[in-house]
């Protein structure tokens, strides 16, 4: 039987927060972990999908493994030193040097002393009596008439320990008696503090919370309960390390730990503290209470992330911005609510910073704010954009956000009598003329060239090896359908249907436009990829109803398969970085003679044209034609660079032309001089940057030259062919068609 020593320290009377935490604990969870308030030990169950600890395969080992099996950490260490194979080690190894960690009472009936060892099964006195006096077996000794039960010595006086003393001369168990001897050696020593702060004897599936305040224990239990309910693992060595640190610092609650890193915690244990604090903050929270804080946890409002108002220094403006945010949140949806909301808050922080720097009162006197402050703010934004501190996009977005918030303040009535912005002047607003003009669109597309697509498609097996089959399937669906990544990641399992004519359609939700249940025709090859993934998901989660499953289930905290992958951006970045540079043949025409070169182009182009990866010497050539492209790319190396068709081209001087009919497409827009049968380039006179014809790509000229015929009202779809990139994909095993 397991030793069970009751807590000897008096419990402090519970306060309201402690009572709230204890009331939030689920009795079923407490029973699962074997919790007893008097014992104070958290037991990890052996068989549980989240908290469970696997059994060590070594015969006689009472420890388990939490991450890497089939050996516990101690047995794995001995196996690595043995030089044996795993089968040989398991056949020969015994747990002879660690079984003494477990402590139970003597097997003799009614004896109150702990056993000498698991092998002996008897306390020290009874073991001596059996071996030296009676000389009988353990079974015979247990029924022998001579031995009598002995009274115990009590529990160890270390606050965190639940073990028994082994003698009447020491107030500690055998393990802590040895630790005390080492701790006292050669230095001054506070034994009373040592009793309160020293760590207990660790067991594989136990975490001692003895010696911690009741409120702190309730906080830890509640957080582990919530993490378990959400399918998130809380490893025993994380919780054990945290408890030992809290005990050593004598914290009254989790907030008393301060900065986890400064307190000595590292890695996942420090992260565990932050997530626990977030869970505790949400207990009993309400939108009304959360709205009074300067940093919001948007989970209280039904969204993810946080909203931080601390950069708005004027209290009236900060509170008014909070009221605007409370009014704005119900109209928001999607996964990027926190980012969009924080962007507008940051824009108001820019206004706050401008008022703080340019007004003697720092902008705190609301009634004194006027049009001059708006003008100063606009000037400050323009200066920061000119200095490179803000991009043009940030400049425009900040101005638009401030204008929207200022206007909304007035429609919410915040400037009325008795309101928080009472006395705010009517000219403290931003008009349309205060918003900077958007830069002219270069009409540059973002399609990846065929060379890059071929390289990516040839290495999809590497993506699957690095990130898993779900990421590969998601990537293939993205290539085939062109839908947004978030829409593909959140696809349900039953997302594949057939139209009445037998053609396949993909069911998806357009969350951004809030158009749910959309139907997208897809090819047979794409349908085969989705069908194969559906079979994998059904085999992985056989007990979950299909209506709840996701096509691309996450591998993290997802016991039932109802949680989709959150994204593939990081996996794609790692994959692309792992790909080698590839060779692209180009034709360079110089002095009227074509020259073919082969240059290395990095795959990681972030949507740019491959010519961006060329060496500067190649970029200086007059004409560049990518192999396989129908339209030549013209480039002239000058000082004034712009961007044309995602290629570095001087916007004032370069005119792209081709041969034959391509040159005719731009006839009438640019005067073109060309040699017989060869592409040409002619400089045109510089124009005013504010007007005139813009430089356009040959593809755009082709569309304008040929025109776009009107489509009939109903477009017949007799059948869909595989997309053009499909011939680039490697064959799939098992005969699955492309």
PyMOL commands that set and color helices and strands:
alter all, ss='L'
color gray80, all
select helices_A, chain A and resi 16-23+27-32+73-82+86-92+99-101+124-134+138-142+174-184+191-197+214-229+236-249+254-257+267-282+287-290+298-301+315-329+337-358+366-368+371-386+392-411+432-434+450-458+460-467+469-481+485-489+524-540+546-548+569-578+610-613+616-619+661-665+698-706+724-728+733-735
alter helices_A, ss='H'
color red, helices_A
select strands_A, chain A and resi 41-43+54-55+64-65+206-208+295-297+306-308+496-498+504-510+515-521+582-590+593-601+623-626+633-634+642-644+647-649
alter strands_A, ss='S'
color yellow, strands_A
deselect
rebuild
show_as cartoon
